[in-house]
Each structure stands twice: as C-alpha cells, then as structure tokens.
Amino acid sequence: MTLPKTIAVLMGGPGSERDVSFATGRGVAKALRSLGSDVTEIDVKGPDFELPPGIELAFLALHGTFGEDGQVQRILEERGIAYTGDGVAESELAFNKIRSKEAFRQHVTNGQRPTIPIPFVIKAPRQGSTVGVHIIKNEREIDAAVADARKYDRELLIEKFVPGRELTIGILGEQALPILEIIPKGGFYDFANKYPFLNPGAGGGAEHVCPAKISEDRTRAIQDLALRAHRSLGLQVYSRVDIMLPDEGEPSVLEVNTIPGMTEASLLPEAAAAAGIGYTELCARIIELSQQRRRPAR
C-alpha cells in the first residue's frame, strides 16, 4: 500500500490517559517515519488543536476521553481531515460501557447506592485503562469507590464480579489476532499493572501469555465472540476486545477498545507480533483499513 505523505499523529488529550497516549503517539510516529511519511506530532489539549496545512491523515493515538468517544472524530470530519479508526457514532457507542454492554447488571445515578450482592465491580462507563474501576469485596469499600468513580461520570456501571482468566483479542478488520492472556503481578489488571513504565516504583506489571494456553476449539470460539462484539458496535477498522473467561461457565465480553494502546507495554502490538505482524506493519495496516472504511462501496 501507499501511505499518505503527510501524517499528523494526535496524542496527549485532556483526559486521564494523557501520559499513556504520548507513549503510543511517539511509537507510532517513529514507525511511520521509518516508512517514509512526513510525520508531525501534535499535542492535543482540547478541541482547538491546530494541524499544519497539507495534512493528508490524522493518526489517532488519543486514548479515553476525547480520543475514543467520538469527539475528536467529529471535529476532524467537520474540518474535512481523514483519520484512523472508526467513525463518530461507532466510537461513541463503543466507549460507553453501559450502552455497549447488553448484559450489564445495574446502572446507578447520582444519590443511589449499589444494591447487588458483594462482590461486584464499579466502573465509570466512559473511561479507559481501568480508570474509575473498583472491585468491591466488602461494604466498607463502597462509598469511597463510588465517590472516586463519580469523579469521571455521574452514571456508573455496576456488575457482578466474576473471577477468571483475563483475555484480550486484537481485531484487524475481519481478522481476530491470537488470544493474549494477562496475569497481573498483584490484584487485577489496573492502571499500575498496565503501565508500569509510568510509575516504576509502584511494583506494577503483568505476565502476558500469547497465544494463551487454551484448546483450539475454545480459542476459535473466543475469537469468534470477539469478532461478533466488534461487529455488533458497527466497527470496521480495528479494536481490542477484553474478555473474561470464568473458572466455570462461558466467556463474556467486558469492553471493546477502539483506540487500544500501542506503547512498549501494549497488548495489541504483542498479539499482532504473535500473528507475524510487526509494529511498523501494524501501523500501516491500521491506516490501510481506515482508508478502506472511508472508501465508498461500488
């Protein structure tokens, strides 16, 4: 494929995942430069960001709020700038955990307290990287967890906590990548375990097993589940689907990430590598799939 000659990598953002976004953006920019594109790195702090004249494509490396929720996509469409990933409506739907999850147990609004039996999980539905996520194991933890999650959203998602294996499946177009299993060093796969390089003294981190040690039949079933989740939100380009495999019972989709991390600790590049797709090729594939999405059907 022929890459656009001038690409702006949009990174940073006003949300809680700003530092992670910079790590993603710098990695992507380096890869695209190695392919011969003229790349400009843009620190996006809000909707008034400026792009140099002549930019042919915006590569979105913005995680979480303003990046994955449809806001930056809407701005770019209004400016007539092509961008990577899926569109406004699909991004809005996928980013909202309550709206995109059919099997949620309960959602609560301001002034209400969760009523489902402990243990359960409290989530801010429009955040990523497990920001605003708390596993509640006793009554004393509820009020503080609700207060923290409400810093990010007034409507919260409350789900039954189901212990099991944490899996993630990258999707490139219609291809489900090898299943990657995440084994946190401590607790669950929270922000500290996802991005230990941001706080080396915190003792975070996780072991990744890819391909996960799962039977061939079950692997195919889980990959199919991930693809169906991706398609059910109208996504066409790429995503990373997080799935919980309970100790007993069937796997269930936790969420779908439409701009998954591309940092040194990120899961999508690791799964792509297991499928024989290097980091630079992955960046190019994302651009190619994004161009195909915008191309009108004949």
N, C-alpha and C positions, 0 to 999 in steps of 0.2 A: 504494500500500500504506500501511497504518497502522503506524508504528514503535512499539515499546514506549515507554511514557512514561519509565520509569526504566531506565537502562543503566549498567552498570559496565564501564569499559574496563580490562582486566587487562594490565599492562605490566611491563617490567623483567625479573623472573625471576632465578633463581640461576645461570643458565647463562652461557656465553661471549658470548652475543649481547644482553646486558642493555642496553647503550647504544643499539644499533640498535632494540631493542624500545621504548624510551622515545620515540624519534623517530617510530616507527609509531603508538604509542598516542596521542601528543599530536595528530598529524594526524587520526586517526580521531575522537578526542573533539571536536575543533573542528568537523569535518564534521557529526557527529551533533547537536551543539548547534545548528548552523545549521538543522537540520531540525525543531527544536522539542523534542528529547528532553532530559530532565534527566540529565546525564551526570556520573558520579563516576569520577575517575581513581584506580586502585588500583595501588600499587607492590607487586608480588608478590615476596617474598624467599624464600618456601618454602611448604610445604603448609598452614601455619597462618594464611594470609591471611584477613582478615575483610572481609565485604561489608556495606554498610549495609542495614538492614531495608527490605523492599519492592522490592528489585531484581528487575526482570522478565527481564533478559537480561544475560549476561556476554559482551562482545565481546572475543574473544581476540586480543591483539596481542603475545603471547609467542612469540618465535622460539626454535627449537632446543630444547635440553633443558628439560623440564618444561612447555613450551608445545605442541610439535608431537609429542611422544612418547606421548601418551595419559594422562600423569599428572594434569594439571590437569582434563582432561575427566572422568576417573574421580571426582575429588574433587567436581566440580560436580554430577555425576549423583547421587552419594551425598547431596548437600545439596539435591537437587531444583531446581537452578538451570539454566534453559535457557542455551545458549551457542552461539556461532557456529562454523561449520566442521563437520567430520565427527566421527564418534564415536571411542570408545576403541580398539577393535580396528583400525579403519582407520588411525587416527593412528599406532598402534604399528607397524603393518606398513610404512606409507609412510616412516616416519622411519628405519627400519633399512635402510641401503643394501644390506647383504648379503642380508637376507631378501626385499627387494622387487625385487632385480635378478636376473633369471633367467640372464643371460649373463655373470655375473661369472667372472673367470679363476681366481682363487685366493683363499682367505682363510687367514690365518695366526693362530696363537695365541701366547701368551707363550713366549719362548725360541726361536722359529723365525725364520728369515730368508727373505725372498722369494727365489724361485728362477726366476721367469720372466725372459726376456731384457730387458735395458735397451733402450729407455726404457720405464718403467712409472710408474703413479701409485699412491701410498699414500694411503688415506683412513681416517679414523676414521668408522665407519659410522653412528654416532648423533650427528652434529653437523651444523650448517648453516653457511651463509655461508663455505664452504670452510675452516672451522676444522679444523686437523689434516690438511690436504691438501698433498701434496708431489709434484711431478713429478721423478722420478729420471732423470738423464741420464748419471751415471757412478757407479761402485762406491763412491767416497768419500762420496757423499751418503746412502747407505742407512742406516747406523747412527743418525746424528743424526735423520733423518726418522722412522724407526721409533720412536725414543725420544720425539720430540715427539708423534707421533700417539697413542702409548700413554698419554700424559697424559689422554686423553679416553676411551679404550676399550682393553680388553686384546685384543679381537679386531679385526683390521684387514682392510680390503678392499684387495686388490692387483689392479690392472687394467692391461692393455696400454695404453700411451699412443698415442692416435690423433690426429694433428694434423688440424685442420679448422676450420670455422666454428662459433662458439658461438651457439646459438639458444635462445630461451626462448618458450614459448607459454602464455599465461594461459588457464585454463578457468573458465568461469562456468556451473555446471550442465551443460548439454549444448552450450554454445557455446564453440568454440575462438576465441580472440581473434587478431588479426593477429600474425604471427611477428615477433619482435624479435631483431635480430642485435646481439651485443655484440662490440665491437672494443676490447680493453684497450689503454691507452696504453703499457703495458710488461708483459712476462711474460704470465701468464694471469689470468683474472678472479678474483683472490684478494680477501681481506677489504679490503685497502687500495684496490683498484680499485673495489670495490663501494660503499664508504662513505667517499669522500674527505673529506666534511664532518666526520668524526670525527677526522681527523688531516690537516689542510690542508697541513702541511709535508712529508708523505710523497711527494707527487708522484703520487698515485694518480689513478684516474679511467678512464673508458672512453667511447668513442663508441657511441651507440645508433642503429641504423637500423631504423625501424618505419614501414610494413611493410618487411621485409627484401627485398632485391633478389633474388628467387627466382622462377622461372617459375610461372605459375598452376597448372599440373598438379602440380608438385613442392610448391608451397605447400599445396595441398589434401591431398596425401599425407602431408606432415609434420604438418599439423593433425590429420589422422585418426590418425596414430601417437600424437600427444599425448593425444587423447581416449581411445584404447584403453588407454594406460598409466594414465590417470586412473581409468578404469572397472575395470581389472584389479585395482586395490587396493581396490575397493568404494567409491570416493569418489563423493559425490553433490553436494557443495556448491561448492567452488572449490579451485583449486590452481594452481601454476605448474610446468610441465614443462620441464626443461632437457634439451636435445638437442644432440648433436654431429653436424655434417654433415661427414664426411671429405672430403678433397680428391678421393679416389676411393672409390667404394663407397656403401653405403646409410646413411641416418641412424640413429643409435642413441640410446636414452634413457639419460641419465646419472642423473637422480633426479627425484622428484616432491616438491614442497614444499607442505605442506598449510596453512601459515600464512605465505605469502610476504610480503616486506616491503611496507610502504605508506609509506615515507619519501619525502623530496624526491628521492632518487636511485633510487627503486624502479622495478622493471620492470613489475609488474602494472598500476599506475595509468597508466603510459605506453602500454602496449598497449591498455588499455581506452579511453584518450583517442583512440587511432587508430581505434577502433571507434565513436566518438561517445558514449562513456560517461564523463562527468566524474567527478572524485574523489568528490564527495558522493553522486552516484548509485551509484557503485561500492560505497560503504559500505552504502547502503540495499539494494542488490541482494544483497550477502553476507548481510545479515540476513534478507531475504525467502527466499533459497534455504535458509538454515539452518532457518527455520521450516517450510518445506516438507518438509525431511528428517525432522523430528520428527512431522509430521502423519501419523497412521495412514491407510493406504490403505483406501478404502471399497469 
